[in-house]
Structure formats: C-alpha cells, structure tokens
Amino acid sequence: MDDNQKLRWATAWVISEARISLGMTRDQLAGFAGLAIIRVRRMEQATREVTLNDLMRIAGVLKLDFAELARRIAEELPRGPRKFKIPMGRPRKLTKTPKQRSVK
C-alpha cells in the first residue's frame, strides 16, 4: 500500500468517526459543508483524494480546528486500514430462496 492510499484511509476513518460521533449523516455533512454527497461518500470510502479546501470545510462542520483534524489524521496513519465498528450502508432485506418459497 502506497503513502497516498494510507493517507486516504486515515482521512476516511477520521472523518467518518467524527461524523458518526456527532450523530450526523453523510447527507448532512455534505449539505453543511457545501459538498456533493458523492464527494463525501467517496472520501469516506477512501476512493477519492481530499483537498485542503474540503478538509477545512469538513473540519468546520465537525466542530474541529483544522489543526486538530490534521493531528487526528496523522495519528491514524500508522494504524492502516481498519473495518468500521458499525455496519455501513443500508441493511439488506431478508428474502426467501426459491426453495424456501415452495415449502409450506
């Protein structure tokens, strides 16, 4: 894993963790920061590079100084990618298999 990927993962983790701790959705974060929801989603999935402007806007919404956000990202860098503790995305509806449907 190269340094850019590590930085994206660390940034994604810190932004997601701070957003969730405030009870905020991605839509709310994007709206308050003046960013497109797809941009925020890709930041949190570590599939998009984050600009300084994006970080400054997000830090303001998350009630953090930019320096504090940068410090948290720097602390997260050595840890590498991790799985989130809470399930991400919408829960799937449980459906019966064709075999289960035919059994009465």
N, C-alpha and C positions, 0 to 999 in steps of 0.2 A: 504494500500500500504506500503510495507516494504522499508527500507532505500536503499537497492540495486536498487529497481525499481525507486525510486526518483532520485538517482544518475544517472541512465541510461537515464531517461527522461531529466534531466538538461543538461547532456553531449550532448545528441542528439540535444536539442534545440540550445545550444551554437554553436556547430559545424555547424549545418545547417544554422543558422542565419549568421555566419561569412562567410561561403562559398557562400551563396546567395548574400551577400553584396559585395563580390568581383566579382560577375558575373561568378562564376565557377560552372561547372557541377560536379556531383559525380564522373564521369569517370575521369575528370581532377584532382580532388582532390586525387583520388586513385592512378592515374598514377604518379603524382608528389611526393606523399608520399611513393610510393613503396608498396602500399597495394592492395589487391584484391578488385575489385569493390563490390563484395558481402559482404565483410567485412565492407566497408564504408556504404553500404546501410543498413546493419543490425545495425550499430552504430547509424545511423540517425533515424532508426525506433525504437530504444531503445529495441531491441530484443537480443542484444549481449553486453557482458561486454567489456569494453575498457581497454586495458593495458596501462601502463605508456609509454611504447615504442611507441604505436600507438598515444597517445596524444602528445608526443614530436615531432613525425614526422608531425602530422597534424598541430600543432602549427607553425612549421617552414614554412609549405606551406601557411598557412593563415596569415603569416607575423605577428605573435604574439609571445611574450615571453611565455614560459611555465607557468610562474607565472601569467601572465595576463589571459591566458586561464583558469587556475585553479580558479582565482578570479571570473571570469565571471560565471563559473560553480557553485561556492559557492553562488553567488548572486541569481542564478536561482533556487537553491534547494528549498527555501521556497514557491515558486510560484506553484510548482507541474506541472503536465502535462497540456499542452495547445495545441490548434489547430493552425496549421500554417496559416499565413495570405494569402499565395499564394497557389493555388491548387497544390497538389503533384501528380506526375505521369503524364502519357501521357493522353491528353484529349480523351474521347471516341467518336467514330464516331457515329453520329446520324443515326439510321436506322428506317425504317418504320415498323410498326407492320403488320402482315399478313392481318388484316382488312383494313389498310390504303392502302396496295398494290393493293387490289382488287377494290378499289374505283377509278374511272377515272374522 
